[in-house]
Amino acid sequence: MTGWLTEAVPRGRIAAFRTLIYLFVAADLVVFTPWVRTRASVPGELYQPLLIGRLLPLPTPTPTVVAVIFWGLLLAALLAATGRAPRLLGWTVCALYLEWMIIAMSYGKVDHDRFGLLVALAVLPTAGRARHGDTTRTEAGGWALRVTQIAVICTYFLAAWAKLRFGGLDWLTGSVLARAIIRRGTDLADLIAQVPYLLIVAQFGIVAFELLSPVVFLIPARWRVAMVGFFYSFHVVTIATITISFAPHLAAMTSFLPLERVRPLVWARRLAGRGPVDAEPMSTPPDQARPDDRARSGDQAPVVGRPVGP
């Protein structure tokens, strides 16, 4: 079990995941949750903090408190995305974003799509330093990704558990999706709703999908990315029909992907034609270098099967 939790991954994957998550936090402030800043104008007596907000001596949101958190978090997230000072900036972003979410969710509505992202922010500072393209493997980074993956899958599984716990079997046969389409459905959703019993079948499918999501940890690695791709396709359909994005959850779910292969700066240099791009791994040991590389460095390796002498 310990080996599974700390399965080593390339440091380049940690660097890419770190950059993506912290850039998402910055985008979240200005694109997805800018409405949190309006909490500053809400009377303080309406602030009913979550349990963690009641346990910690957190201040009631005021214009000054909200502004300091917003600008401090935005700056810290952009700096953290560079990979510098991963622990200091990582813990800073984690603390500020947690407070940002406490403010957002302490007025009667709690979104479950933030769980995976919050866990990612809590564990990323423990992964240590990592550079883009670095192929050396790290168990600390592997643990950070695995814990995030578990949080992502728990989001699905516990959502199904909540549906059955509070809605019972009536959730499966009721009008849940029909009401969602009436409230915020698209033209595509209207077409789907006209097919008899299709929404009921979809509700059974949603719960089955969420309950079976832990299977992603049991299948071979070569199929895991395909299953995660199915997860993403589920959310594409959700956005296209009832306009619910689950963007923080989708960002955290990239912990399953081989992000070290995504090298936008390298691709940009290649497209710009700025000379040859070093495609070799940053940490290739000398004894694993190709023969032509050793020849260029003056260390010519013998070629197997090549005759010696005339």
C-alpha positions as CSV (number, residue, x, y, z in Angstrom):
1,M,0.0,0.0,0.0
2,T,2.8,2.4,0.9
3,G,4.5,1.7,-2.5
4,W,1.3,2.5,-4.3
5,L,0.8,5.8,-2.4
6,T,4.4,6.9,-3.1
7,E,4.8,5.5,-6.6
8,A,7.5,7.7,-8.1
9,V,6.7,10.0,-11.0
10,P,8.9,12.3,-13.2
11,R,9.7,15.6,-11.6
12,G,8.6,17.2,-14.9
13,R,5.1,16.0,-14.2
14,I,5.1,17.7,-10.8
15,A,6.4,20.9,-12.4
16,A,3.7,20.9,-15.0
17,F,0.9,20.0,-12.6
18,R,2.1,22.8,-10.2
19,T,2.1,25.4,-12.9
20,L,-1.3,24.4,-14.1
21,I,-2.9,24.3,-10.6
22,Y,-1.5,27.7,-9.6
23,L,-2.5,29.3,-12.9
24,F,-5.9,27.9,-12.4
25,V,-6.2,29.5,-9.0
26,A,-5.3,32.9,-10.5
27,A,-7.9,32.3,-13.2
28,D,-10.5,31.2,-10.7
29,L,-10.2,34.5,-8.9
30,V,-11.0,36.6,-11.9
31,V,-13.1,34.2,-14.1
32,F,-14.9,31.6,-12.0
33,T,-15.4,33.2,-8.6
34,P,-15.0,36.9,-8.9
35,W,-18.4,37.1,-7.2
36,V,-16.8,36.2,-3.9
37,R,-15.6,39.9,-3.7
38,T,-19.3,40.9,-3.4
39,R,-19.4,39.2,0.0
40,A,-17.6,42.3,1.3
41,S,-20.8,44.3,1.0
42,V,-23.0,41.7,2.7
43,P,-24.0,42.5,6.3
44,G,-21.7,40.6,8.7
45,E,-24.6,39.0,10.6
46,L,-25.4,36.9,7.5
47,Y,-21.9,35.3,7.6
48,Q,-22.4,31.8,8.9
49,P,-18.9,30.2,8.6
50,L,-18.3,26.6,7.9
51,L,-17.1,24.4,10.7
52,I,-13.4,25.2,9.9
53,G,-14.3,28.8,10.0
54,R,-15.9,28.4,13.4
55,L,-12.9,26.4,14.8
56,L,-10.3,28.9,13.5
57,P,-10.3,32.6,14.6
58,L,-11.0,33.8,11.1
59,P,-12.3,37.4,10.6
60,T,-15.8,38.3,9.3
61,P,-15.5,39.4,5.7
62,T,-15.1,43.1,5.2
63,P,-14.0,45.1,2.2
64,T,-10.5,45.3,3.5
65,V,-10.2,41.6,4.4
66,V,-11.6,40.5,1.0
67,A,-9.4,42.9,-0.9
68,V,-6.2,41.8,0.9
69,I,-7.0,38.1,0.3
70,F,-7.8,38.6,-3.3
71,W,-4.7,40.6,-4.3
72,G,-2.4,38.6,-2.0
73,L,-3.7,35.3,-3.4
74,L,-3.5,36.5,-7.0
75,L,0.1,37.6,-6.7
76,A,1.1,34.5,-4.7
77,A,-0.5,32.1,-7.2
78,L,1.2,33.8,-10.2
79,L,4.6,33.6,-8.4
80,A,4.0,30.0,-7.3
81,A,3.3,29.0,-10.9
82,T,6.9,29.7,-11.8
83,G,8.0,26.9,-9.5
84,R,10.2,29.2,-7.3
85,A,10.0,28.8,-3.5
86,P,7.6,25.9,-3.8
87,R,7.1,25.5,0.0
88,L,6.8,29.1,1.0
89,L,4.6,30.2,-1.9
90,G,2.7,26.9,-1.9
91,W,1.6,27.1,1.7
92,T,0.8,30.8,1.2
93,V,-1.5,30.0,-1.7
94,C,-3.1,27.0,0.2
95,A,-3.9,29.2,3.2
96,L,-5.2,32.1,1.2
97,Y,-7.3,30.0,-1.1
98,L,-8.8,28.1,1.8
99,E,-9.9,31.4,3.3
100,W,-11.2,32.5,0.0
101,M,-13.4,29.3,-0.2
102,I,-14.5,29.7,3.4
103,I,-15.8,33.2,2.6
104,A,-17.4,31.9,-0.6
105,M,-19.2,29.0,1.0
106,S,-20.3,30.5,4.3
107,Y,-23.6,32.0,3.0
108,G,-25.7,28.9,2.5
109,K,-24.2,27.1,-0.5
110,V,-21.2,24.7,-0.6
111,D,-19.8,23.4,-3.9
112,H,-18.3,19.9,-3.9
113,D,-16.2,20.5,-7.0
114,R,-13.5,22.3,-5.0
115,F,-12.4,19.3,-2.9
116,G,-9.8,17.9,-5.2
117,L,-8.3,21.3,-5.9
118,L,-8.0,22.1,-2.2
119,V,-6.3,18.8,-1.6
120,A,-3.9,19.5,-4.5
121,L,-3.0,22.9,-3.0
122,A,-2.4,21.2,0.4
123,V,0.0,18.6,-0.9
124,L,1.9,20.4,-3.6
125,P,4.2,22.2,-1.2
126,T,5.4,18.8,0.0
127,A,6.5,17.7,-3.4
128,G,9.7,19.8,-3.3
129,R,11.5,21.4,-6.2
130,A,10.8,20.3,-9.8
131,R,11.8,21.5,-13.2
132,H,9.8,21.2,-16.4
133,G,11.2,18.3,-18.6
134,D,13.1,16.7,-15.7
135,T,12.8,12.9,-16.0
136,T,14.2,12.0,-12.6
137,R,11.6,10.4,-10.5
138,T,10.3,11.5,-7.1
139,E,8.3,9.6,-4.5
140,A,7.3,12.8,-2.7
141,G,5.8,14.1,-5.9
142,G,4.2,10.7,-6.6
143,W,2.5,10.9,-3.1
144,A,1.2,14.4,-3.9
145,L,-0.3,13.3,-7.1
146,R,-1.8,10.1,-5.6
147,V,-3.5,11.9,-2.8
148,T,-5.0,14.4,-5.3
149,Q,-6.2,11.5,-7.4
150,I,-7.9,9.9,-4.4
151,A,-9.6,13.2,-3.6
152,V,-10.8,13.5,-7.2
153,I,-12.3,10.0,-7.1
154,C,-13.8,10.6,-3.7
155,T,-15.6,13.6,-5.2
156,Y,-17.4,11.2,-7.6
157,F,-18.0,8.3,-5.2
158,L,-19.2,10.5,-2.3
159,A,-21.5,12.4,-4.6
160,A,-23.3,9.2,-5.5
161,W,-23.4,8.2,-1.8
162,A,-25.0,11.6,-1.0
163,K,-27.6,11.2,-3.8
164,L,-28.7,7.8,-2.5
165,R,-28.4,8.9,1.2
166,F,-30.6,12.0,0.9
167,G,-32.6,11.2,-2.3
168,G,-32.9,7.5,-2.0
169,L,-33.9,5.4,-5.0
170,D,-36.3,8.2,-5.9
171,W,-33.2,10.2,-7.1
172,L,-32.8,7.6,-9.9
173,T,-36.4,7.7,-11.0
174,G,-37.3,11.3,-10.2
175,S,-37.1,14.5,-12.2
176,V,-33.7,15.7,-11.1
177,L,-32.3,16.2,-14.6
178,A,-35.6,17.5,-15.9
179,R,-35.6,20.3,-13.3
180,A,-31.9,21.1,-14.1
181,I,-32.8,21.4,-17.7
182,I,-35.7,23.7,-17.0
183,R,-33.5,25.9,-14.8
184,R,-30.3,26.1,-16.9
185,G,-30.6,23.8,-19.9
186,T,-29.3,24.4,-23.4
187,D,-30.9,23.8,-26.8
188,L,-29.1,20.4,-26.8
189,A,-30.6,19.5,-23.5
190,D,-34.1,20.4,-24.8
191,L,-33.6,18.0,-27.6
192,I,-32.5,15.2,-25.3
193,A,-35.4,15.8,-22.9
194,Q,-37.9,15.0,-25.7
195,V,-36.7,11.4,-25.9
196,P,-38.9,9.3,-23.6
197,Y,-37.2,7.9,-20.5
198,L,-33.8,9.0,-21.7
199,L,-33.3,11.3,-18.6
200,I,-34.2,8.5,-16.3
201,V,-31.6,6.3,-18.0
202,A,-29.1,9.1,-17.7
203,Q,-29.7,9.4,-14.0
204,F,-29.1,5.7,-13.5
205,G,-25.9,6.1,-15.6
206,I,-24.7,9.0,-13.6
207,V,-24.9,7.2,-10.3
208,A,-23.4,4.0,-11.8
209,F,-20.5,6.0,-13.2
210,E,-19.9,7.7,-9.9
211,L,-20.0,4.5,-7.8
212,L,-17.7,2.7,-10.2
213,S,-15.2,5.6,-10.5
214,P,-12.7,3.9,-8.1
215,V,-12.1,1.2,-10.7
216,V,-9.7,3.7,-12.3
217,F,-7.1,2.6,-9.7
218,L,-7.6,-1.1,-10.5
219,I,-7.2,-1.1,-14.3
220,P,-3.8,-1.3,-16.1
221,A,-2.0,1.9,-16.5
222,R,-2.4,1.9,-20.3
223,W,-6.2,2.0,-19.9
224,R,-6.2,4.6,-17.1
225,V,-5.7,7.6,-19.3
226,A,-8.6,6.4,-21.5
227,M,-10.9,6.1,-18.5
228,V,-9.9,9.6,-17.3
229,G,-10.7,10.8,-20.8
230,F,-14.2,9.3,-20.3
231,F,-14.4,11.3,-17.1
232,Y,-13.6,14.5,-19.0
233,S,-16.2,13.6,-21.7
234,F,-18.8,13.2,-19.0
235,H,-18.2,16.8,-18.0
236,V,-18.2,18.0,-21.6
237,V,-21.7,16.6,-21.9
238,T,-22.6,18.2,-18.6
239,I,-21.4,21.6,-19.7
240,A,-23.2,21.2,-23.1
241,T,-26.5,20.3,-21.5
242,I,-26.9,22.0,-18.1
243,T,-24.0,24.4,-18.2
244,I,-22.3,23.1,-15.1
245,S,-18.5,23.2,-15.6
246,F,-16.8,21.6,-12.5
247,A,-13.7,23.5,-13.6
248,P,-11.8,23.1,-10.3
249,H,-12.4,19.4,-10.3
250,L,-11.3,19.2,-13.9
251,A,-8.0,21.0,-13.0
252,A,-7.3,18.6,-10.2
253,M,-8.1,15.6,-12.4
254,T,-5.1,16.4,-14.5
255,S,-3.1,14.7,-11.7
256,F,-3.9,11.4,-13.6
257,L,-2.3,12.7,-16.9
258,P,1.4,12.5,-18.1
259,L,1.7,16.2,-18.0
260,E,5.5,16.1,-18.4
261,R,4.8,15.5,-22.1
262,V,3.2,18.9,-22.4
263,R,5.9,21.4,-23.2
264,P,4.3,24.6,-24.5
265,L,7.5,26.7,-24.4
266,V,9.4,24.0,-26.3
267,W,6.6,23.9,-28.9
268,A,6.5,27.7,-29.2
269,R,10.3,27.8,-29.8
270,R,9.9,25.1,-32.4
271,L,7.1,26.9,-34.2
272,A,9.0,30.2,-34.0
273,G,12.0,28.5,-35.7
274,R,14.4,29.6,-33.1
275,G,16.9,26.9,-33.8
276,P,17.0,23.2,-32.7
277,V,15.2,22.2,-29.6
278,D,16.8,19.9,-27.1
279,A,14.4,17.0,-27.0
280,E,16.7,14.8,-24.8
281,P,15.6,14.2,-21.2
282,M,17.3,16.6,-18.8
283,S,18.5,13.9,-16.5
284,T,19.7,11.1,-18.9
285,P,22.6,9.3,-17.1
286,P,25.8,9.0,-19.1
287,D,25.6,5.3,-19.4
288,Q,22.2,5.6,-21.0
289,A,23.2,8.2,-23.6
290,R,22.9,7.2,-27.3
291,P,26.1,6.3,-29.1
292,D,26.1,9.3,-31.3
293,D,25.8,11.6,-28.2
294,R,28.8,9.9,-26.6
295,A,30.7,10.3,-29.9
296,R,30.0,14.1,-30.0
297,S,31.3,14.3,-26.4
298,G,34.6,12.4,-27.3
299,D,33.5,9.2,-25.6
300,Q,33.0,6.9,-28.5
301,A,31.4,3.6,-27.5
302,P,32.1,0.3,-29.3
303,V,29.5,-0.9,-31.7
304,V,28.4,-4.5,-31.1
305,G,29.1,-6.8,-34.0
306,R,31.4,-4.4,-35.8
307,P,34.6,-6.2,-37.0
308,V,37.9,-5.0,-35.5
309,G,40.8,-4.6,-37.9
310,P,40.9,-4.9,-41.7
